[in-house]
Amino acid sequence: MNRSDYCHCCGALRGLAALRSEVGFNDIVVVEKHKPLLHGPGKSFEASPQLVVNVGVWRNGGCDDQMYVCDDCLRIGLRHALEKLTQMLV
């Protein structure tokens, strides 16, 4: 066995899961699709305002193509992100 056979966070055997060191997404949100833009004196905004949304989980300590983080550890990170985002929206 070599180092890519184990999760680099919890030590679990990789099994048949693919090598993976991170999970997440980057997305662009067009603001105008979600709320009306206000026009008028003193109101300044871009012609097409957009937000870049980024959510990601990766192993603390770096990663390379041979580092593996199991699905369970990635789920732990994603659940934590969801909890934090939910708290921000309250």
Sequence and secondary structure as in RCSB ss.txt:
>XXXX:A:sequence
MNRSDYCHCCGALRGLAALRSEVGFNDIVVVEKHKPLLHGPGKSFEASPQLVVNVGVWRNGGCDDQMYVCDDCLR
IGLRHALEKLTQMLV
>XXXX:A:secstr
  GGGB TTT  B TT    SEEEEEEEEEGGGTS    STT    SS EEEEEEEEE TT   TT    HHHHH
HHHHHHHHHHHHHH 
